[in-house]
Amino acid sequence: KDIETSGESLPQWMRKFSLTPLLVFFLKNCLRPCSMAVIIALTVAFIPWVKALFVTTANTPHISQAPDNAPPLSFFMDFTGYVGAACVPFGLILLGATLGRLKIGNLYPGFWKAAVTLVILRQCVMPIFGVLWCDRLVKAGWVNWQDDRMLLFVIAISWNLPTMTTLIYFTASFTPPETTAPIQMECVSFFLMLQYPLMVVSLPFLVSYFLKVQMNL
């Protein structure tokens, strides 16, 4: 429906093309705050001279520093790091508010099948890939079991944690502000509500396996 209504303000001759609504919908999404942040960040990261204005690394060119011996625009990094820390409590507020008004009957018919499938993949299949990824990192020589045990343990656990914060604020950002029934947030809340009960079983199993088999503790 969002794609079909995109481009209604364009001239009639432009709306005749079948790809016009899809293109307009894509461009509108690119102008949303989350998308703009990613686009600007990637642009800055891939231009060394611009990147040097924000951070100093071994690969950035040398430029004149600010009076505090930091990059001229390093205060942007401090500001975004400070503001970005609020994403977790805001995500929890959104999740709690949506769960409080969630009505299972309002979900799309058959959505529970997709939610259950995604939960099984996320909580049962992805941890297997996490363990394999840790083994691959060790075989590649990037880490080792003697010095990087805790790092590998955290990497493995992260493959089993629910996809909460990012999923919530991205969904909230792309939800139309004028809607009276945010079905998108209700679907996300239902999806997250299924993850936590399964995590009670899958996470201890993953931790026990990783400690006993992989780390030989």
Number of C-alpha atoms within 10 A of each C-alpha: 5 10 13 12 12 19 19 13 8 12 9 10 7 13 15 10 9 9 11 18 21 16 14 18 17 13 12 13 15 15 12 12 13 14 16 13 13 12 14 10 12 12 13 16 16 10 11 15 14 15 21 23 22 18 17 16 10 6 9 16 13 14 12 11 15 12 8 7 8 15 19 17 16 16 13 13 12 12 10 10 11 10 10 10 10 10 14 15 11 14 19 15 13 18 21 13 13 19 17 10 9 17 13 11 7 11 15 10 8 8 12 16 10 10 19 15 10 16 23 14 12 19 23 19 14 18 23 14 14 20 20 13 16 20 16 13 13 15 11 10 8 9 17 16 16 8 9 12 15 12 13 24 19 11 16 23 17 15 22 23 17 19 15 17 16 12 15 23 20 15 15 17 14 15 14 13 9 7 8 7 10 15 17 15 24 20 22 19 23 20 21 20 16 17 23 16 10 16 19 11 12 16 20 12 12 21 17 12 14 18 13 10 10 17 14 9 8
